[in-house]
Amino acid sequence: MGPLTYDPTHCTLCPRRCGGDRTQAKGRCRMPDRPVVARAALHHWEEPPLSGTRGAGTVFFSGCSLGCVFCQNDSISQGDFGREIPVERLREIFRELVAQGAHNIDLVNPTHYAHAIAQALEAPLPVPVVWNSGGYDRVETLRALEGKIDIYLPDYKYPDAAGAKAYAGAADYPEVAQAAIREMVRQTGPCVFDGAGLLRRGVVIRHLLLPGRLAQAKEVMDWVAGTFPPNTVLFSLMSQYTPWGRAKEFPPLDRPLRRSEVRGAEAYFANLGLAGFTQGVEAVGAEYIPAFDLTGV
């Protein structure tokens, strides 16, 4: 683990390495140097070994360095709603969530706030810390966090440069995400559970099934199965896609998933023998998007 390289006037934390002046809220993520948070509360909709019975202590950060056109959290990721807080307040939020019974501290979209999170985690917490990102993370930034993050929960969204470029303006996403996930697994090792079945350490790789992209979902699953030995990582196949944001401008993202697509992805998942989770169609809908109303901030 090396020191976190961060210059607030020339930010290179994320793979964009845009050099933006965060003291002026300028850069690809559009966010200032201090954390901007939209919600901090117990959350029951993560994977079962993360949500448990009491919920994950989720902290939703505003802004985003990836910017997918279909993001369901676009009011905070691209609309930038949230409240700017000092690192000291972020640390207090972590403690408050623990006091509420959170099984873990779940940092949602944390990539562009790695510097602030590192400071807030200088004193260890009594529960695991989850890095819940879009998978678009710099290996160098992740290495600087080693020892502070117990569980990595990355997306692996796009296995193809064409899809990544079209939907996120990030043609380098496949190789960046693969390198990031390998680093995450190097840090945590295989998944470790406590006596209650809660995840204490490890990596859970998510993939959101998108309309018209069943072949790409299979490619993602092939990569996971071929890269990591059995029982090393967990895989979470998500079928909650709802057309949102700018999706209407990008057919076939302008339509819901077809049941045949969901069935095909789930069958492929089962045939590969991946350990992990599938998500039923009951998770589809706006009611499963958290209320970004500054709760707990």
CORLIN-V226858 format. One record per pair of residues at least 6 apart in sequence whose ideal C-beta (glycine too) atoms are under 7 Angstrom apart, sorted by the first residue. I is the first residue (numbers start at 1). J is the second residue. Records with the same first field share a line. If there is no record, write none. Layout:
I->J + J
This chain:
1->143 + 144 + 146 + 147
2->143 + 144
3->144
4->114 + 115 + 118 + 141 + 144
5->140
6->13 + 115
8->22 + 23 + 33
9->21 + 23
10->19
11->18 + 19 + 20 + 22 + 27
12->19
13->111 + 112 + 114 + 115 + 138 + 141
14->65 + 111 + 112 + 136 + 138
15->136 + 138 + 172 + 176
16->28 + 65
18->27 + 28
20->26 + 27 + 28
22->31 + 32 + 33
23->33
25->31 + 32
28->65
29->63 + 64 + 65 + 112
30->63 + 80
31->62 + 63 + 112
32->84
34->84 + 85 + 86 + 116
35->61 + 85 + 90 + 113 + 116
36->61 + 62 + 63 + 82 + 83 + 84
37->59 + 60 + 61 + 62 + 82 + 83 + 85 + 297
38->60 + 62 + 76 + 81 + 82 + 292 + 294
39->60 + 290 + 292 + 293 + 294 + 295 + 296 + 297
40->59 + 93 + 97 + 295 + 296 + 297
41->58 + 295 + 296
42->54 + 55 + 57 + 100 + 102
43->51 + 55 + 56 + 58 + 106 + 290
44->51 + 55
45->51 + 288
46->56 + 106
47->204 + 236 + 277
49->193 + 197 + 198 + 199
50->56 + 103 + 104 + 106 + 130 + 199
52->103 + 198
54->101 + 102 + 103
55->102 + 103
56->102 + 103 + 104 + 106 + 130
57->97 + 98 + 102 + 104 + 105 + 106
58->106 + 108
59->93 + 105 + 106 + 107 + 108
60->76 + 108 + 109 + 290 + 292
61->108 + 109 + 110 + 113
62->76 + 80 + 81 + 82
63->77 + 80 + 112
64->77 + 78 + 109
65->111 + 112 + 136
66->134 + 136 + 168 + 170
67->78 + 168 + 169
68->157 + 167 + 168
69->167 + 245 + 246 + 247 + 250
70->167 + 244 + 245 + 247 + 253
71->77 + 78 + 244 + 245
72->242 + 244 + 289
73->289
74->244 + 245
75->81 + 292
76->82 + 292
77->109
81->292
83->294 + 297
85->297
87->116 + 119 + 120
90->116 + 120
91->120
93->296
94->105 + 120 + 125
96->296
97->105
98->125 + 126 + 127
102->127
103->127 + 198
104->127 + 128 + 129 + 130 + 151
105->125 + 127 + 129 + 130
106->130 + 132
107->117 + 129 + 130 + 131 + 132
108->132
109->133
110->117 + 131 + 133
111->133 + 136 + 137
114->141 + 145
118->144 + 145 + 148
121->129 + 148
128->150 + 151 + 200 + 201
129->148 + 149 + 150
130->151 + 153
131->149 + 152 + 153
132->153
133->154
134->155 + 157
135->154 + 155 + 156 + 157 + 177 + 180 + 181
136->170 + 173 + 176 + 177
137->180
139->179 + 180 + 183
142->180 + 183 + 184
143->183
146->187
150->200 + 201
151->199 + 201 + 202
152->184 + 188 + 203
153->204 + 206
154->180 + 181 + 184 + 205 + 206
155->206 + 207 + 208
156->177 + 181 + 205 + 207 + 220
157->173 + 208
158->164 + 167 + 173 + 174
159->174 + 216 + 219 + 220 + 223
160->174 + 216
161->171 + 174
163->213 + 216
164->170 + 171 + 173 + 174
165->171
166->250
167->250
181->203 + 205
184->203
185->203 + 228 + 232 + 233
188->201 + 202 + 203
190->202 + 231 + 232
191->199 + 201 + 202 + 233 + 234
192->200 + 201 + 202
193->199 + 200
194->200
202->233 + 234
203->233
204->233 + 234 + 236
205->224 + 233 + 235 + 236
206->236 + 238
207->217 + 220 + 237 + 238
208->238 + 241
209->217 + 237 + 238 + 239 + 241 + 257 + 261 + 262 + 265
210->241 + 253
211->241 + 252 + 253 + 255 + 257 + 261
212->252
214->261 + 264 + 265
217->265
218->268
221->235 + 268 + 269 + 272 + 274
224->233 + 235 + 274
225->272 + 274
231->275
234->275 + 276
235->274 + 275 + 276
236->276 + 277
237->265 + 266 + 269 + 278 + 279
238->279
239->257 + 262 + 279 + 280 + 281
240->279 + 283 + 284 + 288
241->256 + 257
242->256 + 284 + 285 + 286
243->253 + 254 + 255 + 256
247->253 + 254
248->254
256->284
262->281
266->278
269->278
